[in-house]
Amino acid sequence: MKALNFMLAFVGGAAIGLAAGILFAPEKGDILRTRIAEALRKRGIRLSKADMSQLVDEIAEEFEKKDNEANE
């Protein structure tokens, strides 16, 4: 259970770091997805290609929503 909590904390921290980086330098869709996937891999998060793609899409959608809300 502690390993699961550690992994969730690690992924959460990575997501927060990504959010800060993206908020200060927003990118377009494909570029954003590529940068998120690279950042996750650099942090040692190893997922299957399908899982990585799904996670990157979810994160990108969240940031696009936040960016659109901020611009309104």
C-alpha positions as CSV (number, residue, x, y, z in Angstrom):
1,M,0.0,0.0,0.0
2,K,2.8,2.4,0.8
3,A,4.3,1.8,-2.7
4,L,1.0,2.7,-4.3
5,N,0.7,5.9,-2.2
6,F,4.3,6.8,-3.2
7,M,3.5,6.2,-6.9
8,L,0.4,8.3,-6.7
9,A,2.3,11.1,-4.9
10,F,5.0,10.9,-7.5
11,V,2.6,11.1,-10.4
12,G,0.7,13.9,-8.7
13,G,3.9,15.8,-8.2
14,A,4.9,15.3,-11.8
15,A,1.5,16.5,-12.9
16,I,1.8,19.7,-10.8
17,G,5.3,20.3,-12.2
18,L,3.9,19.8,-15.7
19,A,1.1,22.2,-15.0
20,A,3.4,24.9,-13.8
21,G,5.6,24.6,-16.9
22,I,2.7,24.5,-19.3
23,L,0.9,27.5,-17.7
24,F,4.0,29.6,-18.1
25,A,4.7,28.5,-21.7
26,P,1.5,27.2,-23.3
27,E,1.8,25.2,-26.5
28,K,-0.6,23.9,-29.2
29,G,-2.1,20.4,-29.0
30,D,0.4,18.0,-30.7
31,I,3.4,19.8,-29.3
32,L,1.9,19.9,-25.8
33,R,1.2,16.1,-25.9
34,T,4.7,15.3,-27.1
35,R,6.2,17.5,-24.3
36,I,4.0,15.9,-21.6
37,A,4.9,12.4,-22.8
38,E,8.7,13.2,-22.8
39,A,8.4,14.8,-19.3
40,L,6.7,11.7,-17.9
41,R,9.4,9.4,-19.5
42,K,12.2,11.5,-18.1
43,R,10.7,11.2,-14.6
44,G,10.7,7.4,-14.9
45,I,7.0,6.9,-15.4
46,R,6.9,3.8,-17.6
47,L,3.4,3.1,-19.0
48,S,2.3,1.1,-22.0
49,K,1.9,3.2,-25.2
50,A,-1.9,3.1,-24.9
51,D,-1.8,4.1,-21.2
52,M,0.7,6.9,-21.9
53,S,-1.3,8.2,-24.7
54,Q,-4.5,8.2,-22.6
55,L,-2.8,10.0,-19.7
56,V,-1.2,12.6,-22.0
57,D,-4.5,13.3,-23.6
58,E,-6.2,13.7,-20.3
59,I,-3.6,16.0,-19.0
60,A,-3.5,18.0,-22.2
61,E,-7.3,18.4,-22.1
62,E,-7.2,19.7,-18.5
63,F,-4.6,22.3,-19.4
64,E,-6.4,23.3,-22.5
65,K,-9.6,23.8,-20.5
66,K,-7.7,25.9,-17.9
67,D,-6.0,27.9,-20.6
68,N,-9.4,28.6,-22.3
69,E,-11.0,29.6,-18.9
70,A,-8.1,31.9,-18.2
71,N,-8.4,33.6,-21.6
72,E,-12.2,34.3,-21.2
